[in-house]
Amino acid sequence: MKMRTLAGYRFGVVVCGMWLAGSQRAHADEAEGHYRMGLTHEREGNLVAATSEEREAVKLRPDHAAAWMALGSLERKQNRLDAALAAFDTVIKLSPKHAKAYALSGAVLIRLNKHGLAVERLRKAIELDKDDQQSVANLGLALRKVGNSDDAIKVMQESVRSTPDNAELLNNLGVALRRERRYEEAVAHLAHAVELKPEKVEFRLNLAITLRGLERYKDAVPHYEAVLAKQPNEVAVLYDLANCYEKMGNNAEAIKNYKRYADAVRAKDPAAAGRADDRVKKLGQSAP
């Protein structure tokens, strides 16, 4: 009798173990199904449904690194940066040599203004994937943000030699060079960035500022005008534009733009409006 009881006990353990293994496989299969459905929704542009599927996938299978990676990318696309970072951190814990997870977490950290940690993540991304030029560009930006301009410039210059037509990289390098007062070099890189992506307002503004720093006012004006044509609410640009016209001796355009600037900022910044009014008076007209 005891032997039968013992045998029955052993049989029960085996059956229980088989049931648990089968249950785990079922969860794994279900998680994989949610993961793949999430990828399908993402390809179709339905980010909400895709995110829901990937969340379900990682709930069912917390060690599904690919699902965590997909979830992080979706959260990033929807500007939920803290959630994106948490997902990428999980990928790194599950797969410590996942270059893309380091790269994307570094990019997210830059947007969260956590530049010191971004530098660490991006260096690791590049160590794992030497061809990741976007991470090189982001590393240069992060280094500049932590005040390490020399290293930032070196990193970005090396990357430019490898990818000479990366407009974002050229822009970041140009800004870094400008801050070091290496204006001529900065202009060359910023002009190339604008040539590659003329629609990028940020690139044009950086080029205009640098040209103005070189006292190349006539060259700066068209870029300031282009910025205002696309973003008329960039009121700070009006003052710089007016200043360029003043330096060129075109008082009529200078006065017009100083007035536009004063009218735009008077309610919020009377002192700044007053400075523009003073320029108008000095140029021979009274402020309205």
C-alpha positions in Angstrom: 0.0 0.0 0.0 2.8 2.4 0.9 4.5 1.6 -2.4 1.4 2.4 -4.4 1.0 5.7 -2.5 4.6 6.6 -3.1 4.3 5.7 -6.7 1.1 7.7 -7.0 2.9 10.7 -5.4 5.8 10.4 -7.9 3.3 10.2 -10.8 1.6 13.3 -9.5 4.8 15.2 -9.4 5.6 14.2 -13.0 2.1 15.2 -14.2 2.4 18.5 -12.3 5.8 19.2 -13.8 4.5 18.4 -17.3 1.5 20.7 -16.7 3.8 23.6 -15.6 6.1 23.1 -18.6 3.1 23.1 -20.9 1.7 26.2 -19.3 5.0 28.0 -19.7 5.2 27.0 -23.4 1.7 28.2 -23.9 2.5 31.6 -22.3 5.6 31.8 -24.4 3.7 31.1 -27.6 1.0 33.6 -26.6 3.6 36.3 -25.8 5.3 35.6 -29.2 1.9 36.1 -30.9 1.4 39.5 -29.2 4.9 40.5 -30.1 4.5 39.7 -33.8 1.0 41.3 -33.9 2.6 44.4 -32.4 5.1 44.5 -35.2 2.3 44.2 -37.7 0.3 47.1 -36.2 3.5 49.2 -36.1 4.1 48.6 -39.8 0.5 49.7 -40.5 1.1 52.9 -38.5 -1.2 52.0 -35.6 1.1 52.8 -32.7 -1.6 52.6 -30.1 -2.6 49.0 -30.9 1.1 48.1 -31.4 2.0 49.4 -28.0 -0.9 47.4 -26.4 0.3 44.2 -28.0 3.9 44.7 -26.9 2.9 45.4 -23.4 0.9 42.2 -23.3 3.8 40.3 -24.7 6.2 41.5 -21.9 3.5 40.9 -19.3 3.2 37.3 -20.4 6.9 36.8 -20.9 9.1 39.3 -18.9 12.3 38.0 -20.4 11.2 38.7 -24.0 14.0 41.1 -25.0 12.8 41.7 -28.5 9.3 42.6 -27.3 10.9 45.0 -24.7 12.9 46.5 -27.5 9.9 47.0 -29.7 7.9 48.5 -26.8 10.8 51.0 -26.1 10.8 52.1 -29.7 7.1 52.6 -29.7 7.1 54.6 -26.4 9.9 56.7 -27.9 7.9 57.4 -31.1 5.0 58.6 -28.9 7.3 60.8 -26.9 6.9 58.8 -23.6 10.6 59.0 -22.9 10.7 57.7 -19.4 8.7 54.6 -20.4 11.0 54.2 -23.4 14.1 54.4 -21.3 12.7 51.9 -18.8 12.1 49.4 -21.7 15.6 49.9 -23.1 17.1 49.5 -19.6 15.3 46.1 -19.4 16.7 45.0 -22.7 20.2 45.9 -21.5 19.7 43.8 -18.4 18.4 40.9 -20.4 20.9 41.2 -23.2 24.0 43.2 -22.0 25.6 43.2 -25.5 22.5 44.6 -27.3 24.1 47.5 -29.2 20.8 49.0 -30.4 19.4 49.2 -26.9 22.5 51.2 -25.7 22.2 53.4 -28.8 18.5 54.2 -28.4 18.7 54.6 -24.6 21.5 57.1 -25.2 19.4 59.0 -27.7 16.5 59.1 -25.2 18.8 60.3 -22.4 19.9 63.2 -24.5 16.2 64.2 -24.9 15.8 63.9 -21.1 18.8 66.1 -20.6 20.7 63.4 -18.8 23.8 63.9 -20.9 26.4 62.3 -18.6 24.6 59.0 -18.6 24.0 59.4 -22.3 27.7 59.6 -22.9 28.2 56.3 -21.2 25.5 54.5 -23.1 26.6 55.9 -26.5 30.2 54.9 -25.9 29.0 51.4 -25.2 26.8 51.4 -28.3 29.8 52.4 -30.5 32.0 49.8 -28.8 29.5 47.1 -29.7 28.8 48.4 -33.2 31.7 50.3 -34.8 29.5 51.3 -37.8 26.8 53.0 -35.8 27.4 56.5 -37.1 24.2 57.9 -35.6 25.4 57.0 -32.1 28.7 58.7 -32.9 26.8 61.9 -33.8 24.7 61.6 -30.7 27.9 61.1 -28.6 29.4 64.3 -30.0 26.2 66.2 -29.0 26.2 64.7 -25.5 29.8 65.5 -25.0 29.2 69.0 -26.0 26.3 69.3 -23.6 28.4 68.2 -20.7 31.0 70.8 -21.6 33.6 68.6 -23.2 33.8 70.5 -26.5 37.3 69.2 -27.5 36.3 65.5 -27.3 32.9 66.3 -28.9 34.6 68.0 -31.9 37.1 65.1 -32.3 34.4 62.5 -32.2 32.2 64.3 -34.7 35.1 65.1 -37.1 36.0 61.5 -37.2 32.4 60.6 -37.9 32.1 63.2 -40.7 35.1 61.6 -42.4 33.1 58.4 -42.5 29.7 59.8 -43.3 30.3 63.2 -45.0 26.6 63.7 -45.9 25.0 63.2 -42.5 23.2 66.6 -42.2 22.4 66.2 -38.4 26.0 65.4 -37.7 27.3 68.3 -39.8 24.9 70.7 -37.9 26.0 69.4 -34.5 29.7 69.7 -35.5 29.1 73.2 -36.8 27.5 74.4 -33.6 30.4 72.9 -31.5 32.9 74.6 -33.7 31.0 77.9 -33.4 31.0 77.7 -29.6 34.8 77.4 -29.8 34.9 80.5 -32.0 36.1 78.4 -35.0 33.7 80.3 -37.2 35.1 79.6 -40.6 35.1 75.8 -40.0 31.6 76.0 -38.5 30.2 77.8 -41.6 31.6 75.2 -43.9 29.9 72.4 -42.0 26.6 74.3 -41.4 26.4 75.3 -45.1 26.8 71.7 -46.1 24.0 70.7 -43.7 21.7 73.3 -45.2 22.6 72.2 -48.7 21.6 68.6 -47.8 18.4 69.6 -45.9 17.3 73.1 -46.9 13.9 72.5 -45.2 15.5 72.2 -41.7 14.9 75.6 -40.0 17.3 74.8 -37.2 20.2 74.3 -39.6 19.5 77.6 -41.4 19.3 79.5 -38.1 22.6 78.0 -36.9 24.2 79.0 -40.2 22.7 82.5 -40.0 24.0 83.0 -36.4 27.5 81.9 -37.4 27.6 84.1 -40.5 26.5 87.1 -38.3 29.3 86.2 -35.9 31.7 86.5 -38.9 30.2 89.9 -39.7 29.0 88.4 -43.0 25.7 90.2 -42.7 24.6 90.1 -46.3 25.1 86.3 -46.4 23.2 85.8 -43.1 20.1 87.8 -44.1 18.6 85.2 -46.6 18.8 82.5 -43.9 17.2 84.6 -41.2 14.4 85.5 -43.7 14.0 81.8 -44.6 13.6 81.0 -40.9 10.9 83.6 -40.4 9.1 82.5 -43.5 8.6 79.1 -42.0 8.4 80.1 -38.3 7.1 83.7 -38.1 6.8 83.4 -34.3 10.6 83.1 -33.8 10.6 86.7 -32.6 14.3 86.6 -31.5 15.2 86.2 -35.1 13.7 89.6 -35.9 16.2 91.4 -33.7 19.2 89.7 -35.3 17.8 90.3 -38.8 17.2 94.0 -38.0 20.8 94.2 -36.7 22.2 92.6 -39.9 20.3 95.2 -42.0 21.6 98.0 -39.7 25.2 96.8 -40.1 24.6 96.7 -43.9 23.4 100.3 -43.9 19.9 99.4 -44.9 18.1 101.5 -42.3 14.6 101.1 -43.8 14.7 97.3 -43.4 16.4 97.6 -40.0 13.7 100.0 -38.6 10.9 97.8 -40.0 12.3 94.7 -38.3 13.2 96.4 -35.0 9.6 97.6 -34.9 8.2 94.1 -35.6 10.4 92.8 -32.8 9.3 95.5 -30.3 5.6 94.9 -31.1 6.0 91.2 -30.6 7.8 91.3 -27.2 6.5 94.5 -25.6 3.9 92.8 -23.4 6.2 90.1 -22.1 9.5 91.9 -22.2 9.2 95.7 -22.1 13.0 96.1 -21.5 13.8 94.2 -24.7 11.1 96.2 -26.6 12.7 99.4 -25.2 16.1 98.4 -26.6 14.5 97.9 -30.1 12.8 101.3 -29.8 16.2 102.9 -29.0 17.6 101.4 -32.2 14.7 102.8 -34.2 15.2 106.3 -32.7 18.9 106.1 -33.3 18.3 105.2 -37.0 16.2 108.4 -37.4 12.6 107.4 -36.7 10.4 107.6 -33.6 8.9 104.4 -32.3 5.1 104.1 -32.7 
